[in-house]
Amino acid sequence: MHPVPIDEGAKDRRRIGPFWIEEGLGLVYAGAAILAAVTLLYILAVVLRPA
């Protein structure tokens, strides 16, 4: 098995180990939105927990 250089591939993709990842801010925004939603639900669960 021959190693593949890390910079081989399309300019908007990056290789990390055996995986190709897309570069861009779309996934960053999606991850931030999911994290914000989970944080909000956790805060609501703590505030509204039964006494």
LINBEL-V765577 format. One record per pair of residues at least 12 apart in sequence whose ideal C-beta (glycine too) atoms are under 8 Angstrom apart, sorted by the first residue. I is the first residue (numbers start at 0). GAP is how many residues later the second one is. D is the distance in Angstrom with one decimal. If there is no record, write none. Layout:
# LINBEL-V765577
i gap d
I GAP D
I GAP D
This chain:
# LINBEL-V765577
i gap d
11 12 7.0
